[in-house]
Amino acid sequence: MIYKGTVVSLYIARLCSKIEIIFGYTKLVERVSCLLTYITSIHILYKLFLLGDDESKRIIVGSSMPSYFENISRVLDLLKDEGYDVILFCEWDSVSFSVYSERVVSEFGRFNIVFDCYRALPLVQSSLYVSSIAGKEYYFPSGAHRMFYFHSYAGLAGFPKCSVTSFDTIFCATEQQYYEVNNLIGREENKKILKAGYPKLDLLVDRFNVKGFVKGSSFVKTVIYCPTYLSEKIYNNLGNVDKADIIIDHLIDSGFKVIFRPHPQTLKHGLHTDVISIVMNKYRLDDRFSFDKSIDYYQSYVDADCMLSDVSGTSINFRFGFNKPVVFYVEDKTKAESALQNIEDVGVVTDDIDSISDCLNSSLIDFDSGDLNHQSFIYNVGTSSSYYFDYINGFLSSSKE
């Protein structure tokens, strides 16, 4: 059963965000956001507690932000179509959720969403809890089997210590994750560690079916420059957003058009504003440069011929989802391999800033769009959504017997 308050609140929240953008009524939007968030969430919780829906068909999915739901959106669709009552618990409020993506209402309007009420989770009865939030076991629904999925291609670096050990089943997207989780958990009884894959990549492969560029064509190439979010110690000396001005100067002087796309979290937290301002002041009127601060990166990835990154996981989406070449610039190659294992299966790695343009040009010339060596890096490309669904459906079906 869909409680219509969810859909209505998303549409109204979308309208409120437009009002804020156009008229700047920030305080009004914040108040409306809070009101919508709690009315919708309390309504759904009321229904859950009092109507007594079939708990064996209920699946609670928890996430800290909308993009993590998008990572398994196809899996959620398959489960709902099978007749499961899929309820999303998001730590964000309804306006923040709806602003995140233009596609969010159409993609998630068919689900019940509880906003900003994570503390209510232990009061909800459910057979299954699926989450990308490591740790926070005090928020787990009572009596539910706990399944964890990774929201990126990175390994356990940066996660709270032993944060995934409180889950019963762990879906791994990459060989690195599978290796690290096995080392952490070992052969604990009643723990399942699965080679599942990354469903979001399935969507990219199907949605775009990009054939890549035409080798040997003479037009000016566009490189999208995507430095990672420097939030964890393992990324020290690997991220290069602090050198963005030098790197972009090098790329444009070498004849490339540049799309500069810092990580959304870098912009959200106001990091490296000094170097970003230097770049913007120098190139904002230059038709060889564009700045992408959108949440939805798809169009920029379609427009780009190649990518320059450091160790950002988005390079995997670009390489395997859009079938285009990637070059990594890092100052410490050994440390880069620890952060993103098998990185050389994804693209060329250089520690020389002056060689970036040569590496990009060589990658564009030598790139074979049919040579997708993803098997050593990521599992079940194109079929991971089915893998998730089959496992979850099979688990719940067997639990009833």
C-alpha positions as CSV (number, residue, x, y, z in Angstrom):
1,M,0.0,0.0,0.0
2,I,1.3,3.4,-1.0
3,Y,0.5,6.2,1.4
4,K,-0.1,9.2,-0.8
5,G,1.4,11.6,1.6
6,T,4.8,10.5,0.3
7,V,4.2,11.4,-3.3
8,V,2.4,14.7,-2.4
9,S,5.2,15.8,-0.1
10,L,7.8,15.1,-2.8
11,Y,5.9,17.2,-5.4
12,I,5.3,20.0,-2.9
13,A,8.9,19.8,-1.8
14,R,10.0,20.1,-5.4
15,L,7.9,23.2,-5.8
16,C,9.3,24.7,-2.6
17,S,12.9,24.2,-3.8
18,K,12.0,26.0,-7.0
19,I,10.5,28.9,-5.0
20,E,13.8,29.1,-3.0
21,I,15.9,29.1,-6.2
22,I,13.8,31.8,-7.9
23,F,12.8,34.0,-4.9
24,G,15.3,33.1,-2.2
25,Y,12.8,32.5,0.5
26,T,15.2,30.3,2.4
27,K,13.5,30.5,5.9
28,L,10.1,29.8,4.4
29,V,11.4,26.8,2.6
30,E,13.1,25.4,5.6
31,R,9.9,25.7,7.7
32,V,7.8,24.1,5.0
33,S,10.4,21.3,4.6
34,C,10.3,20.5,8.3
35,L,6.5,20.5,8.3
36,L,6.3,18.2,5.2
37,T,9.0,15.9,6.6
38,Y,7.2,15.2,9.9
39,I,3.6,15.1,8.6
40,T,4.6,12.6,5.9
41,S,6.8,10.5,8.2
42,I,4.4,10.4,11.1
43,H,1.6,9.5,8.7
44,I,3.5,6.5,7.4
45,L,4.7,5.4,10.9
46,Y,1.1,5.7,12.2
47,K,0.0,3.3,9.4
48,L,2.8,0.9,10.1
49,F,2.1,0.7,13.8
50,L,-1.7,0.6,13.7
51,L,-2.7,-1.2,10.5
52,G,-0.5,-4.2,11.1
53,D,0.6,-4.9,7.5
54,D,2.2,-8.3,6.8
55,E,5.7,-8.0,8.3
56,S,6.9,-10.9,6.3
57,K,6.5,-8.9,3.1
58,R,8.0,-5.7,4.6
59,I,11.5,-4.6,3.6
60,I,13.1,-1.5,5.3
61,V,15.8,0.2,3.3
62,G,17.9,2.8,5.2
63,S,20.2,5.4,3.7
64,S,21.8,8.7,4.8
65,M,21.2,10.4,1.4
66,P,19.2,9.9,-1.8
67,S,22.1,8.9,-4.0
68,Y,22.6,5.7,-2.0
69,F,19.0,4.7,-2.7
70,E,19.7,5.3,-6.4
71,N,22.6,2.8,-6.2
72,I,20.0,0.0,-5.8
73,S,16.9,1.6,-7.4
74,R,16.4,-1.2,-9.9
75,V,16.6,-3.8,-7.1
76,L,13.9,-1.9,-5.2
77,D,11.7,-1.8,-8.3
78,L,12.1,-5.6,-8.7
79,L,11.2,-6.2,-5.1
80,K,8.2,-3.9,-5.2
81,D,7.0,-5.6,-8.4
82,E,7.2,-8.9,-6.6
83,G,4.8,-7.7,-4.0
84,Y,7.1,-6.6,-1.2
85,D,6.2,-3.5,0.9
86,V,9.5,-1.6,0.4
87,I,9.8,1.4,2.8
88,L,12.7,3.8,2.6
89,F,14.1,5.5,5.7
90,C,16.2,8.6,4.8
91,E,18.1,10.8,7.2
92,W,17.4,13.8,4.9
93,D,14.2,15.9,5.0
94,S,11.8,15.9,2.1
95,V,12.9,19.1,0.5
96,S,16.6,18.1,0.5
97,F,15.6,14.7,-0.9
98,S,13.6,16.2,-3.7
99,V,16.2,18.8,-4.6
100,Y,18.8,16.1,-5.0
101,S,17.7,14.9,-8.4
102,E,15.1,15.9,-11.1
103,R,14.4,12.2,-11.4
104,V,13.7,11.6,-7.8
105,V,9.8,12.0,-7.8
106,S,9.4,9.7,-10.8
107,E,11.9,7.1,-9.4
108,F,10.9,7.1,-5.8
109,G,7.3,8.4,-5.8
110,R,6.1,4.8,-5.9
111,F,7.7,4.0,-2.5
112,N,6.8,5.0,1.1
113,I,9.6,7.3,2.4
114,V,10.1,8.2,6.0
115,F,12.2,11.3,6.2
116,D,14.4,12.4,9.0
117,C,13.1,9.9,11.5
118,Y,15.9,7.3,11.7
119,R,15.4,7.1,15.5
120,A,12.0,5.4,14.9
121,L,13.6,2.4,13.1
122,P,13.9,0.2,16.2
123,L,10.2,0.5,16.7
124,V,9.3,-0.9,13.2
125,Q,8.9,-4.6,12.8
126,S,10.3,-6.0,9.6
127,S,11.7,-9.3,8.2
128,L,14.6,-7.5,6.4
129,Y,16.7,-4.4,6.8
130,V,18.9,-3.3,3.9
131,S,21.2,-0.4,4.3
132,S,24.3,1.3,3.0
133,I,25.0,3.0,6.4
134,A,27.8,1.2,8.2
135,G,27.4,0.9,11.9
136,K,24.6,2.6,13.8
137,E,23.3,-0.7,14.9
138,Y,21.2,1.1,17.5
139,Y,19.0,2.2,14.6
140,F,18.3,-1.4,13.3
141,P,14.7,-2.5,13.1
142,S,13.7,-5.0,15.8
143,G,14.2,-8.6,14.8
144,A,15.2,-7.9,11.1
145,H,17.8,-9.8,9.2
146,R,20.5,-7.2,8.3
147,M,21.9,-6.8,4.8
148,F,24.6,-4.2,3.9
149,Y,25.5,-2.9,0.5
150,F,28.4,-0.6,-0.5
151,H,27.4,2.8,-1.9
152,S,30.7,3.1,-3.8
153,Y,33.6,1.0,-5.2
154,A,36.0,1.9,-2.4
155,G,37.0,-0.6,0.3
156,L,36.6,-0.4,4.0
157,A,39.1,2.5,4.4
158,G,37.3,5.4,6.2
159,F,34.5,3.2,7.6
160,P,34.1,3.1,11.4
161,K,36.1,0.1,12.7
162,C,34.3,-3.1,12.4
163,S,31.2,-1.2,11.2
164,V,30.0,-3.9,8.8
165,T,30.3,-6.7,11.3
166,S,26.9,-6.0,12.8
167,F,25.3,-7.0,9.5
168,D,24.3,-10.6,8.7
169,T,24.8,-10.4,4.9
170,I,27.2,-8.1,3.0
171,F,26.9,-7.4,-0.7
172,C,30.3,-6.6,-2.2
173,A,30.7,-4.7,-5.4
174,T,34.4,-5.3,-6.0
175,E,37.2,-7.8,-5.5
176,Q,38.8,-5.3,-3.1
177,Q,35.6,-5.1,-0.9
178,Y,35.2,-8.9,-0.9
179,Y,38.9,-9.4,0.1
180,E,38.8,-6.8,2.9
181,V,35.5,-7.9,4.4
182,N,36.7,-11.5,4.4
183,N,39.8,-10.5,6.3
184,L,37.7,-8.5,8.8
185,I,35.0,-11.0,9.4
186,G,36.8,-14.3,8.6
187,R,34.7,-17.4,8.9
188,E,32.1,-16.1,11.4
189,E,29.1,-18.3,11.6
190,N,25.8,-17.0,10.1
191,K,27.7,-14.3,8.1
192,K,27.3,-14.2,4.3
193,I,29.8,-12.3,2.2
194,L,28.5,-12.1,-1.4
195,K,30.2,-11.2,-4.8
196,A,27.2,-9.1,-5.9
197,G,28.3,-6.2,-8.0
198,Y,27.1,-2.6,-8.3
199,P,23.5,-2.1,-9.6
200,K,24.0,1.5,-10.4
201,L,26.5,0.5,-13.0
202,D,23.8,-1.7,-14.6
203,L,21.6,1.4,-15.0
204,L,24.4,3.3,-16.7
205,V,25.1,0.5,-19.1
206,D,21.5,0.2,-20.0
207,R,20.6,3.9,-20.0
208,F,23.3,5.1,-22.2
209,N,24.8,2.2,-24.1
210,V,27.6,4.6,-25.0
211,K,29.7,3.5,-27.9
212,G,32.6,5.8,-27.0
213,F,34.5,8.2,-29.3
214,V,35.7,7.7,-32.8
215,K,39.5,7.0,-32.8
216,G,41.5,9.2,-35.1
217,S,38.9,12.0,-35.3
218,S,40.4,15.5,-35.4
219,F,38.1,17.6,-33.3
220,V,39.2,19.0,-30.0
221,K,38.8,16.5,-27.2
222,T,36.9,17.2,-24.0
223,V,38.3,15.9,-20.7
224,I,36.2,15.9,-17.5
225,Y,38.3,16.5,-14.5
226,C,36.9,14.8,-11.4
227,P,39.0,15.0,-8.2
228,T,37.8,13.0,-5.2
229,Y,36.4,14.2,-1.9
230,L,39.4,14.3,0.5
231,S,37.6,13.1,3.6
232,E,39.6,10.1,4.8
233,K,43.3,9.7,5.8
234,I,43.9,7.1,3.2
235,Y,43.4,9.7,0.5
236,N,46.1,12.0,1.8
237,N,48.6,12.7,-0.9
238,L,46.3,11.1,-3.5
239,G,43.6,13.7,-4.1
240,N,44.7,16.5,-6.3
241,V,41.8,19.1,-6.1
242,D,44.3,21.4,-4.3
243,K,46.3,21.5,-7.5
244,A,43.2,22.1,-9.7
245,D,44.5,25.4,-11.0
246,I,47.8,23.9,-12.2
247,I,46.2,20.9,-13.7
248,I,43.5,22.8,-15.6
249,D,46.2,25.2,-16.9
250,H,48.1,22.2,-18.2
251,L,45.1,20.7,-19.8
252,I,43.9,23.8,-21.6
253,D,47.4,24.7,-22.7
254,S,47.7,21.2,-24.2
255,G,44.6,21.8,-26.3
256,F,41.8,20.1,-24.3
257,K,38.5,21.5,-23.5
258,V,37.9,21.0,-19.7
259,I,34.8,20.2,-17.7
260,F,35.7,20.7,-14.0
261,R,33.6,18.7,-11.7
262,P,34.7,18.7,-8.0
263,H,33.1,16.1,-5.8
264,P,29.6,17.3,-4.6
265,Q,30.7,16.8,-1.0
266,T,33.7,19.1,-1.6
267,L,31.4,21.8,-2.7
268,K,28.8,21.1,0.0
269,H,31.4,21.5,2.8
270,G,33.1,24.5,1.2
271,L,36.5,22.8,0.9
272,H,39.3,24.1,-1.3
273,T,37.3,27.3,-2.1
274,D,40.6,29.2,-2.7
275,V,41.8,27.1,-5.6
276,I,38.3,26.7,-7.0
277,S,37.9,30.5,-7.0
278,I,41.3,30.9,-8.8
279,V,40.1,28.5,-11.5
280,M,36.7,30.1,-11.8
281,N,38.0,33.7,-12.0
282,K,40.5,32.7,-14.7
283,Y,38.3,30.6,-16.9
284,R,34.7,31.3,-16.3
285,L,34.4,33.3,-19.6
286,D,36.6,30.9,-21.6
287,D,34.6,28.6,-24.0
288,R,37.3,25.9,-23.5
289,F,36.1,25.6,-19.8
290,S,32.9,24.7,-18.0
291,F,32.1,24.1,-14.4
292,D,29.8,21.3,-13.4
293,K,28.3,21.5,-9.9
294,S,25.2,19.5,-10.6
295,I,24.2,16.4,-8.6
296,D,23.4,14.5,-11.8
297,Y,26.7,14.0,-13.7
298,Y,25.2,12.0,-16.6
299,Q,25.2,14.7,-19.3
300,S,28.7,15.8,-18.5
301,Y,30.0,12.2,-18.8
302,V,28.2,11.9,-22.2
303,D,29.8,15.1,-23.4
304,A,33.3,14.2,-22.3
305,D,35.7,12.1,-24.4
306,C,38.0,11.1,-21.4
307,M,38.4,11.6,-17.7
308,L,41.2,12.7,-15.4
309,S,40.8,11.7,-11.8
310,D,42.9,10.7,-8.8
311,V,41.3,7.7,-7.0
312,S,37.7,8.7,-7.2
313,G,35.3,5.8,-7.6
314,T,33.4,7.8,-10.2
315,S,36.2,6.8,-12.6
316,I,34.7,3.2,-12.6
317,N,31.3,4.5,-13.7
318,F,32.9,6.5,-16.5
319,R,35.2,3.6,-17.7
320,F,32.7,0.7,-17.5
321,G,29.4,2.6,-17.7
322,F,30.3,5.0,-20.5
323,N,33.0,3.0,-22.1
324,K,35.6,5.8,-22.3
325,P,39.2,6.1,-21.2
326,V,40.4,7.3,-17.8
327,V,43.8,8.6,-16.6
328,F,44.7,8.9,-13.0
329,Y,47.1,11.5,-11.6
330,V,48.4,10.6,-8.1
331,E,51.7,11.5,-6.4
332,D,52.0,8.1,-4.7
333,K,51.2,5.1,-7.0
334,T,51.6,2.5,-4.2
335,K,49.2,4.3,-2.0
336,A,46.8,4.7,-4.9
337,E,46.7,0.9,-5.3
338,S,45.7,0.6,-1.6
339,A,42.8,3.0,-2.0
340,L,41.6,1.6,-5.3
341,Q,42.9,-1.9,-6.0
342,N,43.5,-2.9,-9.6
343,I,43.5,0.7,-10.6
344,E,45.6,0.0,-13.7
345,D,42.8,-2.2,-15.0
346,V,40.7,1.0,-15.1
347,G,43.1,3.4,-16.7
348,V,46.7,4.8,-17.0
349,V,48.3,6.0,-13.8
350,T,50.9,8.8,-13.7
351,D,52.7,10.6,-10.9
352,D,54.1,13.3,-13.2
353,I,51.8,16.3,-13.6
354,D,53.6,17.3,-16.8
355,S,52.8,14.0,-18.4
356,I,49.0,14.1,-17.9
357,S,48.2,15.4,-21.4
358,D,50.5,12.9,-23.1
359,C,48.7,10.1,-21.1
360,L,45.3,11.4,-22.1
361,N,46.3,11.6,-25.8
362,S,47.8,8.1,-25.7
363,S,44.7,6.7,-24.0
364,L,42.4,8.3,-26.6
365,I,44.5,6.8,-29.4
366,D,45.1,3.3,-28.0
367,F,41.7,2.9,-26.2
368,D,39.8,-0.2,-27.3
369,S,36.1,0.3,-26.4
370,G,35.6,-3.5,-26.6
371,D,38.4,-4.3,-24.1
372,L,36.5,-4.1,-20.9
373,N,38.7,-5.8,-18.3
374,H,36.2,-5.4,-15.5
375,Q,36.2,-9.0,-14.3
376,S,39.3,-8.5,-12.1
377,F,37.7,-5.4,-10.6
378,I,33.9,-5.5,-10.3
379,Y,31.3,-8.3,-10.2
380,N,28.3,-9.1,-12.4
381,V,28.4,-6.1,-14.6
382,G,25.0,-5.8,-16.3
383,T,23.4,-8.4,-14.0
384,S,24.0,-7.3,-10.5
385,S,20.5,-6.0,-9.9
386,S,19.1,-9.5,-10.7
387,Y,21.7,-11.0,-8.4
388,Y,20.5,-8.8,-5.5
389,F,16.9,-9.5,-6.2
390,D,17.3,-13.2,-6.6
391,Y,19.2,-13.5,-3.3
392,I,16.8,-11.3,-1.3
393,N,13.7,-12.9,-2.7
394,G,15.1,-16.3,-2.2
395,F,16.1,-15.5,1.4
396,L,12.7,-14.1,2.3
397,S,10.9,-17.0,0.6
398,S,13.0,-19.6,2.5
399,S,12.4,-17.7,5.7
400,K,8.7,-18.3,5.5
401,E,9.0,-22.0,5.2
